[in-house]
Amino acid sequence: MCSRIILGGTALEKKTIAGLSIFEWQEKHRLLNKLVNMDEMFWLNPDYGTELDDTIVLADQVKSAEDRLERFADYIVEAFPETGPMHGIIESPLVEVPSMQENMEKSYKVVIPGKILLKCDSHLPISGSIKARGGIYEVLKRAEEIAMKHGGLKQTDDYGILASEAYKELFSNYSIAVGSTGNLGMSIGIISAKLGFRVTVHMSGDAKQWKKDKLTSLGVIVKEYDDDYSKAVEEGRLEASLDPHCHFIDDEDSIDLFLGYATAAGRLKNQLEDRSILVDADHPLFVYLPCGVGGGPGGITYGLKLAFGEHVHCFFAEPTHSPCMTLGLMTGLHDKVSVQEFGIDNKTEADGLAVGRPSGLVSRLMTSILSGSYTIEDQRLFELLRMMAEAEGHYLEPSALAGAYGPIHLLSHQTGREYLENHKLLEKMNKATHIIWATGGSMVPKDMMEQYLAKS
Ligand SMILES: *Cc1c(COP(=O)(O)O)cnc(C)c1O
């Protein structure tokens, strides 16, 4: 009954993963066929809504992350004057996209009731992507620890003093390292170099040249690997472990990154309130988040669940060639499985999402709070990229468009309708808000953007 796998041939058929052959896995999970064949699919999480036992502990931690970012606001203004109008709080606009909504309805022949908003992390200050949340937060936390322990900093000080030569010199005794497909390296590289840390970014083979060039120009050491993201992380982790003064930012397993991302939710709540947009039992909120290793979308989902509980419905978006989080959740193997083991090649133009193995920390935390996920073909990312540029004048990178396919999937696929029926949402959709989380793009060079536009 199960369809044959295209890739790999007999070697793949005989192989077992966690004790089962690929065919046995496919029999257990109906949608695994589509994942393995790299077809688009929409998956509902069967464990959604079960108890989340560690909410309380993490809720406190999210609060303390919010407080820490506020303490650093004076430093951020000092170091990055462009954040002045926002008083040193690194936050992105939430905008309406009515023409995009109309275009999506026409092109995909689907009615999208309710209102679509775009969350423009593409325009976050400092590094122009969602990574300006988690990445910068973790470096700031590290800087605060060092400054308190060795530089006499107190919580009540004006953190603007951290921009002084004395603190830069202190930080220059320490280093930061990270493995990245590009954007995390950018945000960590930029903030670390600004503070005065020595910083090394281990880049995967798919990282774009302009990102490496930009970092090198800032004095960041860039090490390149002819391999994927997991390898870059592994090498970075190994090298950092040899240096006691080096802090490794572990994108696969960092609670601090996760917390930095989670702080987005409280701020989004304020933005919605400012627009008088309700989120409650009669006004559901749907949020569509592009997912790579999981920290960004996972942290935000966690924060949103703390803020809105059952009234928010979060879906992850992954490329058909890199569906690592969907695979980890569907099989329950979390980080104990990679897409490559299932013959999926992890080759995508959506470089921020080119990850073959999910974060185990995030995958486990998502088990009960993620509504579902879906995959999208690269070609469609480019179509949506062009549509967004032409309809709204927002220029985003391919990864950032993965979320735009969410409302279409949800409202036009049988599985999506099933979700709405199960949660008694069908009759409330006129009052729904859909947020497409646009995760990056403002720093993409013009010629690169033109290449993207030409691809649709
Ligand atoms: C990193 C990234 C994501 C996904 O974040 P993860 O934490 O890797 O899941 C999405 N979009 C862009 C543009 C990114 O750089």
The ligand as an ORCA input file, in Angstrom:
! r2SCAN-3c Opt
* xyz 0 1
  C      16.541     31.584     11.399
  C      15.444     31.996     10.543
  C      14.177     31.439     10.662
  C      13.833     30.326     11.610
  O      14.316     30.425     12.912
  P      14.837     29.126     13.677
  O      15.141     29.583     15.030
  O      16.050     28.644     12.942
  O      13.743     28.124     13.584
  C      13.199     31.899      9.809
  N      13.428     32.856      8.919
  C      14.633     33.439      8.776
  C      14.816     34.507      7.751
  C      15.675     33.034      9.587
  O      16.872     33.596      9.449
*
